[in-house]
Amino acid sequence: MVSKQPRKQRLALYSVSLHTRHKLLSAPLSRELREKYKTRSLPVRKGDRVRVLSGDFKKLEGDVVEVNTKQGVIQVEGTSVAKADGTQITEMIRPSNVLLLRLAEDRERARILERRSTGG
């Protein structure tokens, strides 16, 4: 049984292994992809095309440049911010705040989508 206590939930989230944490980096699919693959969300991968749904970069579309499983964030192309000294840094975004528009295809992901679409 999972505890209702926030401190235990937080501890479980922070101490989960990296290969399991990959599943926590899921983002919802667009309507077209949802109808095509018959699944609601997928873990974000490098090369996916996403639209930012909330935050400073709302409505920005770009490709995923990096997925950081340790921090649970992704880096989207075009989300750079100027620091006080003028240097540009890229803003990291939580995957729950993006919408998957186009998937980076590979054989493993194709198998996952095929398995999910045939399921009940």
Secondary structure, DSSP 4 states (H G I P E B T S, - for coil): -----HHHHHHHHHTS-HHHHGGGSEEEBPHHHHHHH--SEEE--TT-EEEE-SSTTTT-EEEEEEEETTTTEEEEEEEEEE-TTS-EEEEEE-GGGEEEEE----HHHHHHHHHHHH--
